[in-house]
Amino acid sequence: MFGRNNIGIMILGTIFLLLLASCTGGDSTTEPIVEALVPTNLNLDITIVGSDTNNPNGDGSGLIQCTATATNAVRYGFKIGNEAEQESTNGIFDYKFTSTGENSHVVSVFAYSSTGNMISAFKTITVYVSDETGLVWADEFDSDGAVLTSNWFSEEVPPENGSWYNGEQQHYTSRTDNAYVSNGTLKIVAKKENYTAYNSTKNYTSARLNSKFTFTYGRIEVRAKLPGGGGTWPAIWTLGSDITTVGWPSCGEIDIMEHVGNNVGEVSSAIHTPSSFGNTVNKGIIEIPDTTTEFHVYAVDWTADKMDFYVDDTLFYTYNPASKNSDTWPFNKDQFILLNIAMGGTLGGTINPNFTEDTMEIDYVRVYQ
């Protein structure tokens, strides 16, 4: 026989079981645990088109073909140097380099799983790109001394009552103090000094070189290291040869490279035409952090259809107006090249009071057609 105590214990036990059942009933749900899936066995194969025993770095086309495979990968991403990652679902990726000569490049691949996990690998390759379009004009700056007057004209006369446009603060000179060649490079030097010319005294001097060579269409490459002093405004650009008859901006302006010492590392390219000029909407920007400490190749491919702007092998801006007319495309006739450092002005900004001098160093200027 059970006593009262045993009956009480049974009742309490029953109540506990009912409460436990209510807390763990069928209405509750538990999220499934998804186990991370990590790709493995990543392999990257790169074929340089035309590579053989005699031409280990390719046939000059600059083409490479990449194939990546990995266990548990559902997609891949490829990067050339510091360019943006480009997606490939099948692990196949083709690329064309454009900088002429033999150059080393880092090719990276990223393999992603269905759960978003990633592994990566990279290879460094050397690719040869021939001068297949034809080198038609160049200055390699291999003769020490003054700038070659057969190639360049030093523009000195300020157009606005003793001053240059854009509120710039320099006088341009033809002195070797401001432009000279040594050890295989051209140096354009901006200096802080009082200098009087054309009934005007300025606190800074520099140089502005215009090429005597003019051309229509082609690829312009300039390998340069830029100044970084606050207030410097170096530029590599072109103007229409008919500027003296039609004026600016009707002549057209192609800014291949502009840089501001107050914002080191930001490189821009721009187009000025009657449709948009000055603070133009036609502009591209790229970040190159070591632009003042390392040489880079600044280039534009100018055709009858469009203009592509590059730093090294990175395409970062294309100008290709849908309607091409005299307002948007005055680029069907000759242009000449300009190299200069301006000081201050609308883009150069405030000049560092401690500025004394800074240099744009140019390894070469080349034009291909």
Summary of the structure (lengths in Angstrom):
residues: 369
radius of gyration: 31.3
end to end distance: 112.2
largest distance: 127.1
contacts: 1118
relative contact order: 0.15
helix: 9%
strand: 50%
